[in-house]
Amino acid sequence: MATTTIRIDIATLPDDLDRSRPTVVAEAIEAALRESGIKADCSDLFLHIKIDLPTAQLAAASAVLVDLQLI
């Protein structure tokens, strides 16, 4: 299975998300993707949030991330 990685710079997160707690933000993103039926692994890595997901679900994941105002 092909995997895609999306990285989101923590500094670009919307103001309603707590940038000082990137682990909590990553967990919230992972939960939102899971609720939409997308199996993703989200984690915080230094200055960005890393999202690994099946490439086949990239379009659906992108729609969720747009709804969350992350991209």
N, C-alpha and C positions, 0 to 999 in steps of 0.2 A: 504494500500500500504506500503510495506517495504521500509525503508529509510536507506541509508548508509552515513556515515560521513567520509570524507577524511581530514586529517590534514597535512599541509605542513609547516615545520619549516621555518620561514622567513629567518633565517641565511643561509639556503641552496638554496635560490632562485638564479637563474642565474644572472651574473653580469649586464646583460642588463636591468634588472628590478630594479626599485628604492626601495630598502629595507626600506628607510626612509618614504615611503608613502604606507603602506600596504593596506589602503582602496582603493587606485587607482589600486594596483595590483589585489586585490580581484575582483574589478569591471571588469578589463580586462579579468580575468580568466572566470568570469561568462558570459561575452559577447562571448568569444571564444566557450564556451560550448553551449550557446544558438544558435550560428551560426551553430553548428553541430547538432542541434535538441535536445539538452539535457537540460531539465529543472532543473537547479541547483540554490541553494542559497549559495552565497559565502560571507564571511565576515572575517574581521581580528579580532583575539582574542589574545591580548597581544603579544605572540611570535610566533604565527602560523596563517596560513590562514585556515579557516574552510570551507569545501565544503560539503553541504548536497544535496543529489540527490536520485532519486528512484533507488533502488538496481537493478532493471531490466536494467538500463542504465549504470551500473558500467563498463562493458567492453568497451563500446563506450567512456565513460568519461575518462577512463584510456588511451585510444589511443590518445585522444586530449591532455591530460596532458603530455604524452610522446612527442608528437609533439612540445609542448611548452617547453620541456626540464625541466619540473617540477618534474617528477618522472623518 
